[in-house]
Amino acid sequence: MTINVYAFIRSIQLRLSFFHQTLLAIAPVLAFSTVPVFAQQSEADRPINVVSPFSAGTGSDITARAFSQSLGQVLKRNVIVTNRDGASGVIGLQFMLQSPADGYTLVMGPMTPVAIQPHLVKGLTITPASVDPVCNVAENILSIVVRADSPAKNLQDLVALAKAGSVNFGTPGQNSAPHMGIERIRMAVGGNWVHIPFRGDPPVLQELLGGRLDFAATAVISASTHIKAGTMRMIAVQSSRRHPEFPNVPTIREQGIDVAQISYTSLYAPAHTPSAVLQRLETACKETTESASFRSAAASAGILIEYKNGKDFRKILDDEYEISGRVIRALGIKPM
């Protein structure tokens, strides 16, 4: 059998050329498929880790756990919550920022480590630009609570005690949002306010019940069980609005002091997370806040759902960062 060598070689060249053109055509598709959008992720059983940067039992931690359970149902994958508390949320945030920006390690908590701590910790390079806000989930309304037998019936009574002598108070952490709210009151009215920081709300409330604190600045969600049981009284809320579950308790502003300290519980990703991943997470976040499972859990725990998309929450975060800086400088607090 005679073989036409030229024709044989030419056929091989044509086949190689076709194979090369095919690879060029599908290369963009192959490249895009490596972006870890959860619906396309080959690691279907890889869990998402939501870092809770405050201790178990705090208001933000309660929200993070309830939300993460429902988020897992929406995304159809395991979502686990890991507590990495300390330094008013900075430790947990830094853990996330040291992880790959692929959407598998997130933080859910208040704005404190992003908006407040950078003004207070020398050498801390965190700013709002360090994170990509995914969404806001809830407003974590803060309170001022006293024991049921406290002589302070309202905020003005507490101010009078601070001016006549001193009052000691506990918060879930140095420079946490509840602490900053009290510092702003002190700046507005004067008096001797002695701060005793703890790691989270539960030990603060325990010390208050034990009579070793005059009052606690804490999340309403953390103290609500004690308030309903009658062992504590809430005399003020730090938000710009009253808590709907306790409508008879006035805000700080309604009691004559022009101070409001807001606190949100939000979901963050590291900066530079791929836009496709952020979009998928934001969509899932909205679906979760609207889901029957999360709304039922929120109602049971006293969580005030307040969804905001990433773009809208970015502005709130940036504004709070600027406001906190001004307050801290006015208080004369130097980074340490």
C-alpha positions as a Markdown table, in Angstrom:
| # | Residue | x | y | z |
|---|---|---|---|---|
| 1 | Met | 0.0 | 0.0 | 0.0 |
| 2 | Thr | 1.4 | 3.3 | -1.1 |
| 3 | Ile | 1.3 | 6.2 | 1.5 |
| 4 | Asn | 1.2 | 9.8 | 0.3 |
| 5 | Val | 3.6 | 11.2 | 2.9 |
| 6 | Tyr | 2.9 | 14.8 | 2.1 |
| 7 | Ala | -0.9 | 14.3 | 2.5 |
| 8 | Phe | -0.4 | 12.4 | 5.8 |
| 9 | Ile | 1.7 | 15.2 | 7.3 |
| 10 | Arg | -0.7 | 17.8 | 6.1 |
| 11 | Ser | -3.6 | 16.0 | 7.8 |
| 12 | Ile | -1.7 | 16.0 | 11.1 |
| 13 | Gln | -1.0 | 19.7 | 10.8 |
| 14 | Leu | -4.7 | 20.5 | 10.2 |
| 15 | Arg | -5.7 | 18.4 | 13.2 |
| 16 | Leu | -3.1 | 20.2 | 15.5 |
| 17 | Ser | -4.3 | 23.5 | 14.2 |
| 18 | Phe | -7.9 | 22.7 | 15.0 |
| 19 | Phe | -7.0 | 21.5 | 18.5 |
| 20 | His | -5.1 | 24.7 | 19.2 |
| 21 | Gln | -8.0 | 26.9 | 18.0 |
| 22 | Thr | -10.4 | 24.9 | 20.2 |
| 23 | Leu | -8.2 | 25.5 | 23.2 |
| 24 | Leu | -8.1 | 29.2 | 22.5 |
| 25 | Ala | -11.8 | 29.4 | 22.2 |
| 26 | Ile | -12.5 | 27.6 | 25.5 |
| 27 | Ala | -9.7 | 29.1 | 27.6 |
| 28 | Pro | -11.8 | 32.1 | 28.8 |
| 29 | Val | -14.5 | 29.7 | 29.9 |
| 30 | Leu | -12.0 | 27.5 | 31.8 |
| 31 | Ala | -10.5 | 30.6 | 33.5 |
| 32 | Phe | -13.9 | 31.9 | 34.6 |
| 33 | Ser | -14.9 | 28.5 | 35.9 |
| 34 | Thr | -12.1 | 28.7 | 38.5 |
| 35 | Val | -13.8 | 31.7 | 40.2 |
| 36 | Pro | -15.3 | 30.3 | 43.3 |
| 37 | Val | -19.0 | 31.2 | 42.7 |
| 38 | Phe | -20.7 | 28.7 | 45.0 |
| 39 | Ala | -23.2 | 27.5 | 42.4 |
| 40 | Gln | -20.3 | 26.5 | 40.1 |
| 41 | Gln | -17.8 | 25.4 | 42.8 |
| 42 | Ser | -16.5 | 21.8 | 42.3 |
| 43 | Glu | -15.8 | 21.6 | 46.1 |
| 44 | Ala | -19.5 | 21.2 | 46.8 |
| 45 | Asp | -19.1 | 20.0 | 50.3 |
| 46 | Arg | -16.6 | 22.7 | 51.4 |
| 47 | Pro | -18.1 | 24.7 | 54.2 |
| 48 | Ile | -18.3 | 28.5 | 54.6 |
| 49 | Asn | -16.7 | 29.7 | 57.8 |
| 50 | Val | -18.5 | 32.7 | 59.4 |
| 51 | Val | -16.2 | 34.2 | 62.0 |
| 52 | Ser | -18.0 | 35.7 | 65.0 |
| 53 | Pro | -15.4 | 38.2 | 66.4 |
| 54 | Phe | -17.1 | 38.5 | 69.9 |
| 55 | Ser | -17.7 | 35.8 | 72.5 |
| 56 | Ala | -20.6 | 33.3 | 72.4 |
| 57 | Gly | -23.7 | 34.8 | 73.9 |
| 58 | Thr | -23.2 | 38.4 | 72.8 |
| 59 | Gly | -25.9 | 40.0 | 70.7 |
| 60 | Ser | -23.9 | 39.9 | 67.5 |
| 61 | Asp | -23.0 | 36.2 | 68.1 |
| 62 | Ile | -26.6 | 35.3 | 68.6 |
| 63 | Thr | -27.5 | 37.0 | 65.3 |
| 64 | Ala | -24.5 | 35.4 | 63.5 |
| 65 | Arg | -25.6 | 31.9 | 64.5 |
| 66 | Ala | -29.2 | 32.3 | 63.7 |
| 67 | Phe | -28.4 | 33.9 | 60.3 |
| 68 | Ser | -25.7 | 31.4 | 59.4 |
| 69 | Gln | -28.0 | 28.5 | 59.9 |
| 70 | Ser | -30.6 | 29.9 | 57.5 |
| 71 | Leu | -27.8 | 31.1 | 55.1 |
| 72 | Gly | -26.7 | 27.5 | 54.7 |
| 73 | Gln | -30.2 | 26.5 | 53.7 |
| 74 | Val | -30.3 | 29.2 | 51.0 |
| 75 | Leu | -26.8 | 28.4 | 49.7 |
| 76 | Lys | -27.4 | 24.6 | 50.1 |
| 77 | Arg | -24.1 | 24.1 | 51.8 |
| 78 | Asn | -22.7 | 23.9 | 55.3 |
| 79 | Val | -22.1 | 27.3 | 57.0 |
| 80 | Ile | -20.2 | 27.0 | 60.3 |
| 81 | Val | -19.7 | 29.7 | 62.9 |
| 82 | Thr | -16.3 | 30.1 | 64.7 |
| 83 | Asn | -15.7 | 32.4 | 67.6 |
| 84 | Arg | -12.4 | 34.3 | 67.5 |
| 85 | Asp | -13.0 | 37.0 | 70.0 |
| 86 | Gly | -10.7 | 39.6 | 71.6 |
| 87 | Ala | -9.4 | 43.1 | 71.1 |
| 88 | Ser | -13.0 | 44.3 | 70.5 |
| 89 | Gly | -13.4 | 42.3 | 67.4 |
| 90 | Val | -10.0 | 42.9 | 65.8 |
| 91 | Ile | -8.7 | 39.3 | 66.3 |
| 92 | Gly | -11.6 | 37.8 | 64.4 |
| 93 | Leu | -11.4 | 40.4 | 61.7 |
| 94 | Gln | -7.6 | 39.9 | 61.2 |
| 95 | Phe | -8.2 | 36.2 | 60.9 |
| 96 | Met | -10.5 | 36.8 | 58.0 |
| 97 | Leu | -8.2 | 39.3 | 56.4 |
| 98 | Gln | -5.4 | 36.7 | 56.5 |
| 99 | Ser | -7.6 | 34.1 | 54.7 |
| 100 | Pro | -8.0 | 33.9 | 50.9 |
| 101 | Ala | -10.5 | 36.4 | 49.5 |
| 102 | Asp | -12.6 | 33.6 | 48.0 |
| 103 | Gly | -15.9 | 33.9 | 49.9 |
| 104 | Tyr | -15.3 | 30.9 | 52.1 |
| 105 | Thr | -14.1 | 32.9 | 55.2 |
| 106 | Leu | -16.4 | 35.8 | 56.3 |
| 107 | Val | -16.9 | 37.9 | 59.4 |
| 108 | Met | -20.3 | 38.7 | 60.9 |
| 109 | Gly | -20.4 | 41.3 | 63.6 |
| 110 | Pro | -20.6 | 44.9 | 64.5 |
| 111 | Met | -18.7 | 47.8 | 63.0 |
| 112 | Thr | -16.3 | 48.2 | 66.0 |
| 113 | Pro | -13.2 | 46.5 | 64.6 |
| 114 | Val | -13.5 | 48.4 | 61.3 |
| 115 | Ala | -14.9 | 51.8 | 62.3 |
| 116 | Ile | -13.6 | 52.3 | 65.9 |
| 117 | Gln | -10.5 | 50.2 | 66.7 |
| 118 | Pro | -8.4 | 51.6 | 63.8 |
| 119 | His | -8.4 | 55.0 | 65.6 |
| 120 | Leu | -7.3 | 53.4 | 68.9 |
| 121 | Val | -4.7 | 50.8 | 68.2 |
| 122 | Lys | -1.3 | 52.1 | 67.1 |
| 123 | Gly | 0.0 | 50.4 | 64.0 |
| 124 | Leu | -3.4 | 48.8 | 63.1 |
| 125 | Thr | -3.7 | 49.0 | 59.3 |
| 126 | Ile | -7.4 | 48.1 | 59.2 |
| 127 | Thr | -9.7 | 50.6 | 57.6 |
| 128 | Pro | -13.1 | 50.3 | 55.9 |
| 129 | Ala | -11.2 | 49.7 | 52.7 |
| 130 | Ser | -9.9 | 46.5 | 54.2 |
| 131 | Val | -13.3 | 44.8 | 53.8 |
| 132 | Asp | -16.0 | 44.3 | 51.2 |
| 133 | Pro | -19.4 | 44.7 | 53.0 |
| 134 | Val | -21.7 | 42.0 | 51.8 |
| 135 | Cys | -24.8 | 43.2 | 53.5 |
| 136 | Asn | -26.2 | 44.4 | 56.8 |
| 137 | Val | -28.5 | 42.0 | 58.6 |
| 138 | Ala | -29.8 | 43.6 | 61.8 |
| 139 | Glu | -29.6 | 46.6 | 64.1 |
| 140 | Asn | -28.1 | 45.6 | 67.4 |
| 141 | Ile | -29.7 | 48.2 | 69.6 |
| 142 | Leu | -27.6 | 49.0 | 72.7 |
| 143 | Ser | -28.9 | 49.6 | 76.1 |
| 144 | Ile | -28.1 | 50.9 | 79.6 |
| 145 | Val | -29.3 | 48.5 | 82.2 |
| 146 | Val | -29.2 | 48.5 | 86.0 |
| 147 | Arg | -30.2 | 46.0 | 88.7 |
| 148 | Ala | -33.8 | 45.9 | 89.7 |
| 149 | Asp | -33.0 | 47.4 | 93.1 |
| 150 | Ser | -30.8 | 50.3 | 91.7 |
| 151 | Pro | -31.7 | 53.8 | 92.9 |
| 152 | Ala | -31.3 | 55.0 | 89.2 |
| 153 | Lys | -34.7 | 55.1 | 87.7 |
| 154 | Asn | -33.7 | 56.9 | 84.5 |
| 155 | Leu | -30.5 | 58.2 | 82.8 |
| 156 | Gln | -30.6 | 61.5 | 84.7 |
| 157 | Asp | -30.5 | 59.7 | 88.0 |
| 158 | Leu | -27.4 | 57.9 | 86.8 |
| 159 | Val | -25.8 | 61.2 | 85.7 |
| 160 | Ala | -26.5 | 62.6 | 89.1 |
| 161 | Leu | -24.8 | 59.6 | 90.8 |
| 162 | Ala | -21.8 | 60.1 | 88.5 |
| 163 | Lys | -21.5 | 63.8 | 89.4 |
| 164 | Ala | -22.0 | 63.3 | 93.1 |
| 165 | Gly | -19.4 | 60.5 | 93.4 |
| 166 | Ser | -18.7 | 57.9 | 90.8 |
| 167 | Val | -20.4 | 55.0 | 88.9 |
| 168 | Asn | -18.7 | 51.9 | 87.6 |
| 169 | Phe | -20.0 | 50.2 | 84.5 |
| 170 | Gly | -19.2 | 47.1 | 82.5 |
| 171 | Thr | -19.1 | 46.7 | 78.7 |
| 172 | Pro | -18.3 | 43.8 | 76.4 |
| 173 | Gly | -14.9 | 45.2 | 75.6 |
| 174 | Gln | -12.6 | 48.2 | 75.7 |
| 175 | Asn | -13.6 | 50.7 | 73.0 |
| 176 | Ser | -16.6 | 48.6 | 71.9 |
| 177 | Ala | -19.7 | 50.4 | 70.6 |
| 178 | Pro | -21.5 | 50.2 | 74.0 |
| 179 | His | -18.3 | 51.7 | 75.7 |
| 180 | Met | -18.1 | 54.5 | 73.2 |
| 181 | Gly | -21.7 | 55.4 | 73.8 |
| 182 | Ile | -21.0 | 55.9 | 77.5 |
| 183 | Glu | -17.9 | 57.9 | 76.8 |
| 184 | Arg | -19.9 | 60.2 | 74.6 |
| 185 | Ile | -22.4 | 60.7 | 77.5 |
| 186 | Arg | -19.5 | 61.4 | 79.8 |
| 187 | Met | -18.1 | 63.9 | 77.3 |
| 188 | Ala | -21.5 | 65.6 | 77.1 |
| 189 | Val | -22.4 | 65.8 | 80.9 |
| 190 | Gly | -19.2 | 65.3 | 82.9 |
| 191 | Gly | -19.0 | 63.2 | 86.0 |
| 192 | Asn | -16.9 | 60.2 | 87.1 |
| 193 | Trp | -17.6 | 57.1 | 85.0 |
| 194 | Val | -15.3 | 54.2 | 85.8 |
| 195 | His | -15.1 | 51.7 | 82.9 |
| 196 | Ile | -14.6 | 47.9 | 83.6 |
| 197 | Pro | -14.2 | 46.0 | 80.3 |
| 198 | Phe | -15.1 | 42.3 | 79.9 |
| 199 | Arg | -14.9 | 39.8 | 77.0 |
| 200 | Gly | -18.5 | 39.8 | 75.9 |
| 201 | Asp | -21.9 | 40.5 | 77.4 |
| 202 | Pro | -22.5 | 37.5 | 79.6 |
| 203 | Pro | -19.8 | 38.2 | 82.2 |
| 204 | Val | -20.9 | 41.9 | 82.3 |
| 205 | Leu | -24.4 | 40.9 | 83.2 |
| 206 | Gln | -23.2 | 38.3 | 85.7 |
| 207 | Glu | -21.2 | 41.0 | 87.5 |
| 208 | Leu | -24.1 | 43.4 | 87.4 |
| 209 | Leu | -26.4 | 40.8 | 89.0 |
| 210 | Gly | -23.7 | 40.2 | 91.6 |
| 211 | Gly | -23.8 | 43.8 | 92.7 |
| 212 | Arg | -20.2 | 44.6 | 91.6 |
| 213 | Leu | -21.3 | 47.1 | 88.9 |
| 214 | Asp | -23.6 | 50.0 | 89.0 |
| 215 | Phe | -24.8 | 49.5 | 85.4 |
| 216 | Ala | -24.0 | 47.7 | 82.2 |
| 217 | Ala | -23.8 | 49.0 | 78.7 |
| 218 | Thr | -24.8 | 46.1 | 76.5 |
| 219 | Ala | -26.9 | 44.9 | 73.7 |
| 220 | Val | -30.7 | 44.7 | 74.4 |
| 221 | Ile | -30.7 | 41.2 | 72.9 |
| 222 | Ser | -28.2 | 40.1 | 75.5 |
| 223 | Ala | -30.0 | 41.6 | 78.5 |
| 224 | Ser | -33.6 | 41.0 | 77.4 |
| 225 | Thr | -34.0 | 37.7 | 79.4 |
| 226 | His | -33.0 | 39.4 | 82.6 |
| 227 | Ile | -35.2 | 42.4 | 81.9 |
| 228 | Lys | -38.2 | 40.3 | 81.3 |
| 229 | Ala | -37.5 | 38.3 | 84.4 |
| 230 | Gly | -37.5 | 41.5 | 86.5 |
| 231 | Thr | -33.9 | 41.1 | 87.7 |
| 232 | Met | -32.7 | 44.1 | 85.6 |
| 233 | Arg | -34.2 | 47.3 | 84.4 |
| 234 | Met | -33.4 | 49.1 | 81.1 |
| 235 | Ile | -33.3 | 52.8 | 81.7 |
| 236 | Ala | -32.1 | 53.9 | 78.2 |
| 237 | Val | -31.4 | 52.8 | 74.7 |
| 238 | Gln | -28.4 | 54.2 | 72.8 |
| 239 | Ser | -29.9 | 54.0 | 69.4 |
| 240 | Ser | -31.7 | 56.8 | 67.6 |
| 241 | Arg | -35.0 | 54.9 | 68.0 |
| 242 | Arg | -36.7 | 53.0 | 70.8 |
| 243 | His | -36.5 | 49.2 | 70.9 |
| 244 | Pro | -39.9 | 47.9 | 69.6 |
| 245 | Glu | -39.9 | 45.2 | 72.2 |
| 246 | Phe | -39.5 | 47.7 | 75.0 |
| 247 | Pro | -41.4 | 50.8 | 73.7 |
| 248 | Asn | -41.6 | 52.5 | 77.1 |
| 249 | Val | -37.8 | 52.8 | 77.4 |
| 250 | Pro | -36.7 | 56.2 | 76.0 |
| 251 | Thr | -33.5 | 56.9 | 74.0 |
| 252 | Ile | -30.6 | 58.9 | 75.4 |
| 253 | Arg | -31.6 | 61.8 | 73.3 |
| 254 | Glu | -35.2 | 61.7 | 74.6 |
| 255 | Gln | -33.7 | 62.1 | 78.1 |
| 256 | Gly | -32.0 | 65.3 | 77.3 |
| 257 | Ile | -28.5 | 64.2 | 76.2 |
| 258 | Asp | -27.7 | 64.6 | 72.5 |
| 259 | Val | -26.0 | 61.3 | 72.1 |
| 260 | Ala | -26.8 | 58.2 | 69.9 |
| 261 | Gln | -24.6 | 55.2 | 69.4 |
| 262 | Ile | -25.7 | 52.9 | 66.6 |
| 263 | Ser | -24.6 | 49.3 | 66.2 |
| 264 | Tyr | -25.3 | 47.0 | 63.3 |
| 265 | Thr | -24.6 | 43.4 | 62.8 |
| 266 | Ser | -23.2 | 42.9 | 59.2 |
| 267 | Leu | -21.6 | 40.4 | 57.0 |
| 268 | Tyr | -18.1 | 41.2 | 55.6 |
| 269 | Ala | -15.7 | 39.6 | 53.1 |
| 270 | Pro | -12.0 | 40.5 | 52.7 |
| 271 | Ala | -11.3 | 43.3 | 50.3 |
| 272 | His | -10.8 | 42.2 | 46.6 |
| 273 | Thr | -13.2 | 39.3 | 46.9 |
| 274 | Pro | -14.3 | 38.5 | 43.3 |
| 275 | Ser | -17.4 | 40.5 | 42.3 |
| 276 | Ala | -19.2 | 37.4 | 41.2 |
| 277 | Val | -18.7 | 35.9 | 44.6 |
| 278 | Leu | -19.9 | 39.1 | 46.4 |
| 279 | Gln | -23.0 | 39.2 | 44.2 |
| 280 | Arg | -23.9 | 35.6 | 45.0 |
| 281 | Leu | -23.4 | 36.2 | 48.7 |
| 282 | Glu | -25.4 | 39.5 | 48.7 |
| 283 | Thr | -28.3 | 37.8 | 46.9 |
| 284 | Ala | -28.2 | 34.9 | 49.4 |
| 285 | Cys | -28.0 | 37.4 | 52.2 |
| 286 | Lys | -31.2 | 39.1 | 51.0 |
| 287 | Glu | -33.0 | 35.8 | 50.5 |
| 288 | Thr | -31.9 | 34.7 | 54.0 |
| 289 | Thr | -33.2 | 37.9 | 55.8 |
| 290 | Glu | -36.5 | 37.3 | 54.0 |
| 291 | Ser | -36.7 | 33.6 | 54.8 |
| 292 | Ala | -39.3 | 32.1 | 57.1 |
| 293 | Ser | -36.6 | 30.2 | 59.1 |
| 294 | Phe | -34.5 | 33.3 | 59.9 |
| 295 | Arg | -37.5 | 35.5 | 60.6 |
| 296 | Ser | -38.8 | 32.9 | 63.1 |
| 297 | Ala | -35.4 | 32.6 | 64.8 |
| 298 | Ala | -35.1 | 36.4 | 64.8 |
| 299 | Ala | -38.5 | 36.8 | 66.5 |
| 300 | Ser | -37.6 | 34.3 | 69.2 |
| 301 | Ala | -34.2 | 35.9 | 69.9 |
| 302 | Gly | -35.3 | 39.5 | 69.7 |
| 303 | Ile | -33.2 | 40.2 | 66.6 |
| 304 | Leu | -34.2 | 43.3 | 64.7 |
| 305 | Ile | -33.8 | 42.5 | 61.1 |
| 306 | Glu | -32.6 | 45.5 | 59.0 |
| 307 | Tyr | -31.3 | 44.4 | 55.6 |
| 308 | Lys | -29.1 | 46.8 | 53.6 |
| 309 | Asn | -27.2 | 45.8 | 50.5 |
| 310 | Gly | -23.4 | 46.1 | 50.3 |
| 311 | Lys | -23.3 | 49.4 | 48.5 |
| 312 | Asp | -25.7 | 51.1 | 50.9 |
| 313 | Phe | -23.9 | 49.7 | 54.0 |
| 314 | Arg | -20.5 | 50.8 | 52.6 |
| 315 | Lys | -21.6 | 54.4 | 53.1 |
| 316 | Ile | -22.8 | 53.8 | 56.6 |
| 317 | Leu | -19.5 | 52.1 | 57.5 |
| 318 | Asp | -17.4 | 54.9 | 56.0 |
| 319 | Asp | -19.5 | 57.6 | 57.8 |
| 320 | Glu | -19.2 | 55.7 | 61.2 |
| 321 | Tyr | -15.5 | 55.5 | 60.7 |
| 322 | Glu | -15.2 | 59.3 | 60.3 |
| 323 | Ile | -17.6 | 60.0 | 63.1 |
| 324 | Ser | -15.8 | 57.7 | 65.5 |
| 325 | Gly | -12.5 | 59.3 | 64.7 |
| 326 | Arg | -13.9 | 62.7 | 65.5 |
| 327 | Val | -15.3 | 61.6 | 68.8 |
| 328 | Ile | -12.2 | 59.8 | 69.9 |
| 329 | Arg | -10.0 | 62.8 | 69.1 |
| 330 | Ala | -12.4 | 65.0 | 71.0 |
| 331 | Leu | -12.2 | 62.7 | 74.0 |
| 332 | Gly | -8.4 | 63.1 | 73.8 |
| 333 | Ile | -7.9 | 59.4 | 73.5 |
| 334 | Lys | -4.5 | 58.5 | 71.9 |
| 335 | Pro | -3.8 | 55.3 | 70.0 |
| 336 | Met | -2.0 | 52.8 | 72.2 |
